[in-house]
Amino acid sequence: MVDSDTSRRICDAVDAHFDAQISTTKDFVAIPSTRGAEGPCQDMMADLLHQRGYEVDDWKIEIDDVKDLPGYGPIEHDFSRARSIVGTYRPERTAGKSLILQGHCDVVPAGPLDMWDTPPFQPTVKDGWLHGRGAGDMKSGTIAALYALDALRAAGLKPTARIHLQSVIEEESTGVGALSTLQRGYRADCCLIPEPTDGRLIRSQVGVIWFRLKVRGRPAHVAQAGSGSNAIKAAYHLVQALEGLEEEWNRRAATDRNFKALTHPINFNPGMIKGGEWASSVPAWCDVDCRIAILPGWRVSDCQTEILACIAEASRQHPFLAGSPPEVVWSGFLSDGFELTGAEEPEAVLRQVYGSVFGGELADAAFTGLTDTRFYGLNHGIPSLCFGAKADQMHGFNERVELDSLRKVTQTMALFVADWCGVERA
């Protein structure tokens, strides 16, 4: 553990450069890096890493390289420009433990712009919060990791272990960005992902399955609507059946050791719907894109089987779908849930430095979303910690991150690096 004087110098260095950190974060948030458009963000991250003298690996992700790896989810959009960025610090002398610091730069769509108080890609500081799409989830965390390493240098220190600072894409839809770094060969003794966790350590998180219901009906003039079959109404019937599956899975979750304290950890969401072609025609088609959670220990394949069985049974009970059942397409996440185990050593370090910055004890949390930590912990035995700042309205309007929380998280990460990786005078 670093001594109190060194800890103070590191924290003071974070404070001294925090305005610059927020300025960089605002520049990062200003880039509308929705799915398929992450390139400019990755350009910026590569530049930031080059400026600091890191060894930068910038490569195009090839689907054929990752499609057979555990945790891969299908890619449906244009992936021709998909890239991963890794900046590597290599010590002159190795005396500590290696570390991956990872953030994702992809963000979800902003929705109707007139429903934001401030424009989503014009980041604004107001009342101690930074507002903008991706400000919380999770561009502020990625830049915090960069500035945590900067703080060590500003304090006259250099780490004594290898560090990979990774900027990935696809966290919001498949996780293929993180998967690509593992396929590329990046490993470490620990991984820390500063997703916004309100200063808590994620102990357990759900897995996620994405699927699309492709419902077909029978078109007709609306004046003779009874002679046709309305695909949109039939889709409603299937959504209601899946809500029943959601209830059943939540009953099972009531006995899970990490999620039993939550009243509704399994969330089913019909998130997108498209259908029909004319208001006066009975719609012949309807596609519904859905997301449902699964708990750690539940096999993705078993849950897929249950989803298909639920849809098949609901179709049998429908006058048209009984003879024309829908097609189900797996359209993104096929992700296992993850419980953090076997991470006692890095946890102890994080808890100690958390106490010195925040005061009190680091709380655990069960998360009803998912993060990229699962790839490291489940598939590669790398202790994978998820800990970050306080954010609000993620995926909603007026997304924001609390600046004081972000400052303390940056200090905590810097101290974690100093203790975990070791430091010596530069």
Secondary structure, 3 states (H helix, E strand, C coil): CCCHHHHHHHHHHHHHCHHHHHHHHHHHHCCCCECCCCHHHHHHHHHHHHHCCCEEEEEECCHHHHCCCCCCCCCCCCCCCCEEEEEEECCCCCCCCCEEEEEECCECCCCCHHHCCCCCCCCEEECCEEECCCHHHHHHHHHHHHHHHHHHHHCCEEECCCEEEEEECCCCCCCHHHHHHHHHCCCCCCEEECCCCCCCEEEEECEEEEEEEEEECECCEHHHHHHCECHHHHHHHHHHHHHHHHHHHHHHHCCCCCCCCCCCCCCEEEEEEEECCCCCECCCEEEEEEEEEECCCCCHHHHHHHHHHHHHHHHHCCCCCCCCCCEEEEEEEEECCEECCCCHHHHHHHHHHHHHHHCCCCCEEEECCCCCHHHHHHHHCCCEEEECCCEECCCCCCCEEEHHHHHHHHHHHHHHHHHHHCEEEC
